[in-house]
Amino acid sequence: MKPDLEVADVFRAGERGFLAHYGPTLSREQRRTFRAVTQCRTAALGGHVQRCSDCGHEKIQYNSCRNRHCPKCQAMARAAWLEKREGELLPVPYFHVVFTLPHELAPLALQNKRVVYGLLFRAASRTLLEVAADPKHLGAQIGCLMVLHTWGQNLMHHPHVHAVVTGGGLSPDGSHWVHGKTSGRRQPFFAPAKILSRVFRGKFIALLKQAFASGELGFHGRLKPLSDAAAFEGLLNQAVRHDWVVYAKRPFASPNCVLKYLARYTHRVAISNQRLVQLAEGQVSFRYKDYADAQQAKIMRLSTAEFIRRFLMHTLPSRFVRIRYFGLLANRHRDARLDKCRGLLGVAPTLELPDQGTETLADTSGESPPVETCPVCRLGTLVRIDLPRAADRSPPPRPHLRAITPAKTAYCDTS
């Protein structure tokens, strides 16, 4: 069922004011996302006509933008992804671990998304794999899946990675499966959060220093003074004065619960349409949880321009991979490793299913069902009969959006 209010409605309502203020500073990816969200499932992207086989009623079905930042285009991608992941689950406990960058480094990440977000993945994955391989903790090779999120409930910048980690792993010689330690009815994670936090902090700072030394980082606007080595070192010293936030939740009840969890997290965008409450007089209201106040449910009200700015702040660089796999789940030789683990765990290897094609995946997501009953007569079925003319699928471009030249300082990205 279509929600009463969508992110696209906010974008259209605040488009002129937002572009007048932030337009010249948008990156190419942000401009592309802006167009995709406003045009998704409208005549601008074309579509097809469906006609009832009984009463002749016609319905226009518009195309999706398929942009990964669009709230309306995640169901199909999520269904396809989950279909592939279902056969990779092992009959072992799984944990949810979160690694968060400290607020001192968040502005640097915002200006260097590709580099710093990549370092976040690298430091977090190395922390898990090395601590797990240590005989003092688990002494085994684990598997983990990581998803990057860059937002908080209020849409402000809050970069962190969610990791789903196997509660056990393959022994160093590959001869047996090493189970995690148990403590009564609750199975703890293989290492305390404080150890993970300090190892993660050390690895990330070391990687960040390497990136600075090799000239991979850019400093613009208010961060320009950090291009000086002494000032940059001062920033790092400030960031390491406290422990970094890393926490591991208790294990999932079953592997099936892992899939349900992944469905919520892997293809999530900064805010869903369901959280929007009202759009009136240039203001948009949406629901959020205030974690600083015992996770109380509250309503936040922002101007449409500020809402759009916060949303586009989380646009990722082109071709940046936000779901990554490590250890036993790393793409190379993953199937062979998982089959070996299943054998050690006494589970039959999974059979490779035939490719069902994109039609089946679309059907399971509810994106484009093959047979749809006519909403008018309830007797006939809607049959695809025509495509719009090419002219209908190519509306004139918006001059004020196409003419934008990105500036070096992305003010839209300032938090």
C-alpha positions, 0 to 999 in steps of 0.5 A, a space after each residue: 500500500 502506497 504511504 500517504 507521504 513519501 520522501 519524493 514529495 518532500 523533495 519536490 516541495 522543497 526543490 526550488 529552495 534547496 537548489 537555490 541554496 545548495 545546488 552549486 555544491 552538490 556532487 555528481 552522485 547527489 545530483 543523480 540521487 536527487 533526480 532519481 528520487 523525484 522521478 521514480 515511478 513517474 512518467 519521467 522514467 516511462 512505463 507500460 499500460 495494463 488493460 483488464 481482460 474483462 472490463 477494459 480498465 486501463 492502468 499505467 505502471 511507471 518504471 522505478 529509478 533503481 537508485 540504491 538511495 531511493 526508499 521505493 526501490 529497495 524491495 526488489 534488490 533486497 529480495 534478490 540479495 536475500 535469495 542468494 544469502 539464504 543458502 550460505 547460513 550455517 547452523 551456528 549462533 550469529 552475533 551482531 557487532 557494531 563499530 562506530 567512528 568517533 564524532 571527532 573524525 566524522 567531518 573528515 569522513 564526510 569530506 573523504 567518503 570513499 577513503 574513510 568509509 573504506 578504512 572503516 570496513 578494513 579496520 573493523 574486519 581486521 579487528 574481528 578476524 585477528 582477535 578471533 584468530 587469537 587462541 586467547 579468545 577463539 583461535 579460529 577463522 570466522 565469517 562476517 558480513 558488514 553493512 555501512 550505515 552513515 546516519 542516525 535516527 535524526 538523519 545527521 552524520 553518524 558513520 558506523 558498520 553493522 557486522 553479522 559474525 559467526 559464533 565460532 569458526 574453522 580451526 587453523 588447520 581446517 580439521 574441525 569447527 571451533 565453537 564459541 565458549 558458553 556461559 550458562 544459558 547465554 553464549 557470549 561473544 568471543 571477545 569483550 567489547 573493550 578489547 575490540 574497541 581498543 584494537 579497532 581504534 589502533 588499526 583505524 588510526 594507523 590506516 588513517 595516518 597512512 592515508 594522510 602520508 600518501 596524500 589520499 585525504 582532501 581538506 576543504 572549507 573549515 577542515 583546510 587547516 588539517 592539511 598541516 601534519 601537526 594539526 592532523 596529529 592533534 586531531 588524532 590525539 583528540 580522537 584517541 583520548 576515549 574508548 571508541 564505541 564497539 558493542 556486541 549484542 547477544 546471539 540471534 535465536 536462530 539462523 532464520 532470525 539472522 535473515 529477518 535481521 538482514 532484511 531490515 539492515 542490508 538495503 536500508 536508506 537514511 529514512 523510509 517513507 513510513 517514518 514521515 508524518 506531515 508536510 505543511 508550510 515548508 516543514 516536514 515532520 518525521 518519527 525518530 528514536 532519541 537514543 540520548 533519552 532512553 530511546 523515546 519515540 519523538 517527532 522531529 520537524 525540519 524545513 524541507 531544504 534541511 531535510 533534503 540536505 540531511 538526506 543527500 549527506 548520506 549519498 555514497 560515492 559511485 560504485 562504492 560497495 556498502 555490503 562486504 564479506 570477510 573471512 569464511 564469507 569472503 567472495 573468493 572460495 566462499 562456496 568451498 569453505 562453507 561446504 567444508 564447514 557444513 561437513 564439519 558441522 554434520 550438515 549436508 552441502 547445499 544444492 545449487 538452485 537453477 537461475 530463476 531470472 529477474 522475473 522471479 525475483 521481481 515477483 517475490 518482492 512484489 515489484 511487478 507481479 505476473 498476474 494482477 486482478 483488475 481493481 475495478 471489476 475484480 474478475 479480469 486480469 491486467 495484461 501488459 499491452 503497450 509501452 509509452 512513446 520514446 518522447 514520453 520517456 524523455 522529458 525536458 531536463 531541469 535547467 537549474 539541475 543540469 547546469 550545476 557545477 560541483 564546487 570543491 567544498 560540498 557545503 551540502 555535506 557539512 553536518 
